[in-house]
Amino acid sequence: MCREYLAQLRERISELEARGFQVIVIAPSKGTFINQFLEQFGPFPFPILSDPSREAYRGMGHKTMPKWKLLSKAAFGFITGKVKGFVPDNEKQKEFVMKSMKTQDVYIQGGTWLFSPQGKILWKHIDESPENHAKIDDVLKKMDEVKA
């Protein structure tokens, strides 16, 4: 789960919901791990559901980034100073992040999907890499377009 993206969703939830959409997050982790995440970084005004088998992720076409590529991006970002807040200053949060990097599938990339109330896909953005999340402003724009 990308902490920064979830924090942005939390901050802008009223803008998203004002357009008639509900935010639901699906994480490629067990429920017990999601609960630990929520203890450190929550609460969030939307549900975070569990997909530990990554069945939904794979079924929706999400990609697993090669380990070498993700690690080299992280190293480059750290060295150049482009990656800030990757490891939190808070000791308990830092401990959780370090644990998650060792025990969770940090290589599978997420995405953003808009569905109609009937379950029809209205729009999707599949992340190619950790910095490739759909921008909230772009999601809001797409929401306006599909509701028009």
N, C-alpha and C positions, 0 to 999 in steps of 0.2 A: 504494500500500500504506500503510495506516495504521500507522505505527511504534508508536504507543502500544498499539494493539489487539494487534499481533503480540507486543509485549513482555509483555502480560498473558497471552496464550496460552502463551508460553514459560514464564512464572512458574508457571502453573497446569496445565501439561501433564499432570502425574501425576493430577490430579483428573479430567481429561477422559478419559485413557486407562484409568483405573480403572473407568470405566463401560462399557468395551468398545468405545469409539469411537476411530477414527484421525483425526488432524487432518491435513488437506491444504489448503494455501492456493493459490489461483489468483490471479495478478496480471495486470492488463491491460498487461503490458510484455514486451519481448523478453528472452530468457534472458541476454543480455549485461548488460542493465540490472539484472536480478535479481541476477546475480553481483556487480555493483558495490555493490548494496544490502547484500548479505550481507557483503562486505568491510568495510563501515562499521558495520553494525548487528547482524550475526550473531555466532555461529552460532545456528540455531534447531533444535529437536529434532523438526522436521517438514519435509516437502518444501514448497518454494514453486515452483509450476509456472507456466509462461508461457502467456498467452493474448493475444498482441500484436494479433490481429485483433478481439479482444473478442467473438468468436463465441459463446463459452460465456456470457459476461456478458449479452449481449443475448438469447441464447436462453433464459436462465433468468429474464428479466424485470428485470434490473438497470437502474437509471435513470441517465441523465446529467443532472446538475444544470445549469441554465443558468449560464453564466459569471458574469453580473452578480450572481446570487443567491449563489453561492459566494464571490465576491470581497467582497460586502457583508457576509456573515456573518464572514468572516475579519477584515475591517477593524473591524467592531463588536466582535468578540471581543478583538482586539488593544487597541483603545481602552479597553474596559471592564476589561481585565485577566483576562477569562475564558478566554482562550486562552494557556496556558502551555506552554513546551516546543515550540512550533510550529517554531521554528528552534533547533536544538541549539547549545549553547555550544562544543562541540568544532568546531574550524575545518574539518577534513576532512569531518565529518558535515554541517556547515552548507553547505559548498560543494556536497556531493552533493544536499542538499535543494533548494537554490536552482536547481541544474541540472535536477532532476526537475520543478520547478514550471514550467520553461520548455520542457521537451522531452517530458513525459509527459502522458497523459490524466488529469489530477487531478480532472476533473469527473464521471467515471463513478463511481457509488457501488457499494459492495460489498454483501455480505450473509452470512448464516450459514445453512448447510443441514445437516440431519441426514438421512443415508441409511441404509437397511437394508443388510446384506451383499449383498442381491440387487439393490440400486440403487433401491429404492422410496423416494420422498421421505416422510420421517417428520414433518418440521417444517422451516419456513423463516422467515427474517427478512430482508426486503429493506430495506437502509438507505435512508432518505429524504434524509439529509444526513450530513456527516462526523461529527457528534456523536451520530448515531442508531444506532450499532452495537449489536448484541444484547449485553446485559450477560452476562458470563461466568457469574454466579450463575443467571441466567435460562436460559442454555444448559444448565447442569448440571441444573437442575430439569426441563427438557424431556427431557433424556437419561434421567433417572430415570423420568419419566412414560411415555415410549415403550418403555422396557425392561420395564416392569411388566406 
